Amino acid sequence: MRPWYIAVVFSCIMMRNICTALIPPQPHSSYHHNNPSSASSGQASGVPLQLREMMSKGLLANPHPNLYILGTVHIGSRSSDDVQSPIEIVKPSAVIVEVPPSRFKRIQKRVILNKQNQLQHQQQQPIDKGSISSNRDTQDEKEPAPKQQSSLVGALSAIPSLASEGYSKGGISGLIFSTIIVGGSLLKRSMTSNEEDLVLPRNNEFETAIVEGLNIGSTIIPADIEFDKLINKVAADMNAFDWVKLGLRIFYESIGLSEGDPIRRKEGESMSEWESRRRDINVARTSRLHGEKTVPKLSKILVQYRDAEFARICLEVIDANYHHLYHPNDQDDQNNEDDKYQENSVAVCIVGLVHLTE
């Protein structure tokens, strides 16, 4: 492949930014809220009553008697609250989270450190509440501005390392993917981080799932693909023509000639309204269809390829639980073991909502 198409893609990105500043974004067309997909039905009759409301909204699926799949959005804290219900109610033997093993290890270390800090705090002598309140008020006043600045600086500082890893793992395609797609997403998120912290403080749903699962003795299983493998996949599947098409598509969307991803924030939409809309299964489904239509190869890698890996791990967990509890050589205990399997081998999977729209 020739590197000439880098200039084309970067030019489209720059023209997009200029046009976005000069031309107001076109409003998104409305999306009809139909009934939730059939993915959330299936085993509904055996689902605890407390979880049926989540299923009726399309946020929770029960495709197998021993499997629950919860769709989440990566904004605010409502998804973190959602995570607690199925784990507390069904007491799963395994909690499967949409994070790669390396990220899971980082979260696990943070969870352990937080527990240690809480334990140390409980062992300390009580401190005057007025002093605590005063310190917190002072700290709150100083936090917002530095946090936004640090988020932006952190995103910018990540670009060189992303570029280096992308190029070393996937050549020119890896470089474009890691800097424009991944790096661009980090930069965009950093620009709204201060507003999000003030309006919808984020509780990470995957971290909540890990904490809740560990509290009840569940096995925590990471089930996403590592970044370097995604880069390799992008490099193998995306060619120069695909990247040029993507750059042109971004440019057309920025000037209103093509409809953008419906999951993006609308002009004048509040953070709370955006969160509520992103939690709509129909919006998530339409967003997935948009990606499959406009950038089919990239969508296949980022959604379908990861879906297949996640599904494989979920099925392996169910199968492993069954073989652990069911002993076919002991015919007298077969029915008892089947009952035990039904009761104790449940798995709860936590995944982005777009992955629940298939």
C-alpha positions, 0 to 999 in steps of 0.5 A: 500500500502507498502512504498517499492516502494519509494526506487525503484522510487528514485533509478530510478531517481538517476540512470537517473541523473547519466546516463544523465551525462555519456551518451549524450541524444539521438536526438528526431525524427523529427515530421511532421508538418501537417495541424492544427487540426479541433478544430480550425475550426468549426466557422471560417467563423464568426471569425474576420480576425485578429484572423484567422492567429492564428487559421490557426496555431492551437493556437486558436479554435472557437468551438462555436460562443461565445467561443474562446479558446487560447492555450499558452506555458509557456515560453517567451512572445509570448503567452502573446502577443497572449492573447491580440489580442482576448481580445482586438478584441472580447471584451469578457464578460468573460475571463476564465484562466487556474489557480486555484482560490487560484493562481488567488487571488495572481495574482489579488493582484499583479495586483492591487499592480502594478496599485497602484505603477504605479499611485503613480509613475505618481503622483511623480515629474519627475526625471532626465532621466540620473539618471534613466538610470544610476540606471537601468544600475547598477541594470541590471549588478547586477541582473542576478546571484542573480536571478538564485541563488534565483530561485534555492534556492526558488525551493529547499526551496519549496520541504519540504513544497511540501513533507509535503502537498503531504504526508498529502493529499495523503500519499505515492503517494501524497509524490512522486507526489509532490516531484518528479513530481512537485518538480522536475519540479520546480528544472529543471525550476530553472536551466534554469531561468537565460538563459530564463531571458536573451534570452526570458524574461517571461511575464505571459500570465495568468496575461496578460489575467487578466489585459486585461480583467479587463481593458475592464470590463470582468469577470475573472473566474479561471478554474483550479483544486487546488493542494490539489485536484490533490494530492487527485486524484493522491493518489486515482488513482496511485498505487505502480505498476504505480509508479514503471513503471513510475520510470523505464520509466524515466530511460529507456528514460534517457539512450535512450532505450525509446523515451522521451517526444517530448516537452522537449528541444533537445540537442543543441537547443537554447531557442528561437528554443525551444519556437518556437517548443513548439508553434507548435500544432503538437508537443503539440499533439504528447507530449500529445499522448506520455503521454497517452501512457507511463503514462496513469493514470498520464496523465489522471489526469494532462490533461484529468481530468483538461480538463473536469473541464475547459470545464465544466466551459466554458460551464457554462459561455456560458449558464449563459450568454445566460440565462441572456440575453435571455428572453423566456417569451418576444416573441416580443424581442426574435430576438433582444435578440438573436442578443444581445447574439451573440454580447455581451456574448463572452467568451475567454478561456486561457489554455495551448496548450496541452489542445487544442489538443483533 
